[in-house]
Amino acid sequence: MANKPIPNFELPDDLEAQYANFVRISHTASEFVFDFSLLLPGVTKPTINSRLVMSPTAAKLYLGAMSENLKRYESKFGEITLPRSQTLADDLFRPNSNPEEE
């Protein structure tokens, strides 16, 4: 089976990039929903700034593409290490999480 060419995407001039450090993933039988947000210490109700909806097939292809790109990144820049003694929630919701106090 021949590889299909990747389409040449056009980025609109007014496209706004969004930074996200949190994603909530939910699904139904027919779709996956990815809600992206910027979760900061002290914020009790973060705002979802981007939502992606994909078919299960597209979500699985996305997972494969992310895995492949993480492997490429780590081969170029080194292994990405994850904290083992605490979770992201521990970092975000620990008491005294005021950056000025640290």
C-alpha positions as CSV (number, residue, x, y, z in Angstrom):
1,M,0.0,0.0,0.0
2,A,1.5,3.3,-1.1
3,N,1.8,6.1,1.5
4,K,-0.5,9.0,0.9
5,P,1.1,12.4,0.7
6,I,0.7,14.6,3.8
7,P,-1.5,17.6,2.9
8,N,0.1,21.0,2.9
9,F,-1.7,22.7,5.8
10,E,-2.4,26.5,5.7
11,L,-2.1,28.3,9.1
12,P,-4.4,31.3,9.3
13,D,-2.7,34.6,10.1
14,D,-4.9,35.0,13.2
15,L,-4.3,31.5,14.6
16,E,-3.7,31.9,18.3
17,A,-1.4,29.3,20.0
18,Q,-2.6,28.0,23.4
19,Y,-0.4,26.6,26.1
20,A,-1.9,23.7,28.0
21,N,-0.4,21.7,30.9
22,F,-3.6,19.7,31.6
23,V,-5.8,17.6,29.4
24,R,-9.1,15.9,30.4
25,I,-9.9,13.0,28.2
26,S,-13.4,11.5,27.9
27,H,-15.0,9.3,25.3
28,T,-18.2,7.7,24.0
29,A,-18.5,4.7,21.8
30,S,-18.0,6.9,18.7
31,E,-15.6,9.7,19.8
32,F,-12.8,10.8,22.1
33,V,-12.9,14.4,23.5
34,F,-9.7,16.1,24.6
35,D,-10.3,19.2,26.7
36,F,-7.0,21.3,27.2
37,S,-6.5,23.8,30.0
38,L,-3.8,25.8,31.8
39,L,-3.9,24.5,35.4
40,L,-2.1,26.8,37.8
41,P,-1.7,26.6,41.6
42,G,-4.5,28.4,43.3
43,V,-6.9,28.3,40.4
44,T,-10.0,26.3,41.5
45,K,-11.9,26.4,38.2
46,P,-9.6,26.4,35.2
47,T,-11.0,27.3,31.8
48,I,-10.8,24.9,28.9
49,N,-9.1,26.8,26.1
50,S,-9.1,24.1,23.4
51,R,-11.3,21.1,22.7
52,L,-10.4,18.4,20.2
53,V,-12.9,15.7,19.2
54,M,-11.6,12.6,17.3
55,S,-13.0,9.3,16.2
56,P,-11.5,6.3,18.0
57,T,-9.4,5.5,14.9
58,A,-8.1,9.0,14.7
59,A,-7.3,9.0,18.5
60,K,-5.3,5.7,18.1
61,L,-3.4,7.2,15.2
62,Y,-2.7,10.3,17.2
63,L,-1.4,8.1,20.1
64,G,0.9,6.4,17.7
65,A,2.1,9.7,16.2
66,M,2.8,11.1,19.7
67,S,4.7,7.9,20.7
68,E,6.8,8.1,17.6
69,N,7.5,11.8,18.1
70,L,8.4,11.4,21.8
71,K,10.9,8.7,20.7
72,R,12.5,11.0,18.2
73,Y,12.6,13.9,20.7
74,E,14.3,11.7,23.3
75,S,16.8,10.4,20.8
76,K,17.8,14.0,20.0
77,F,17.5,15.7,23.4
78,G,17.7,12.9,26.0
79,E,15.2,11.0,28.0
80,I,12.2,12.8,29.5
81,T,12.1,11.9,33.1
82,L,8.9,11.9,35.1
83,P,8.8,12.6,38.9
84,R,8.4,9.3,40.7
85,S,7.9,10.5,44.3
86,Q,5.0,12.7,43.6
87,T,2.3,13.3,41.1
88,L,1.4,16.4,39.0
89,A,-1.6,16.8,41.4
90,D,0.8,16.9,44.3
91,D,2.8,19.7,42.6
92,L,-0.3,21.7,41.7
93,F,-2.4,21.3,44.8
94,R,0.2,21.1,47.6
95,P,-0.3,23.6,50.5
96,N,1.7,26.8,50.4
97,S,2.0,26.6,46.6
98,N,2.5,30.4,46.4
99,P,5.6,30.9,44.1
100,E,6.5,34.0,46.1
101,E,6.9,32.0,49.2
102,E,9.3,29.4,47.7
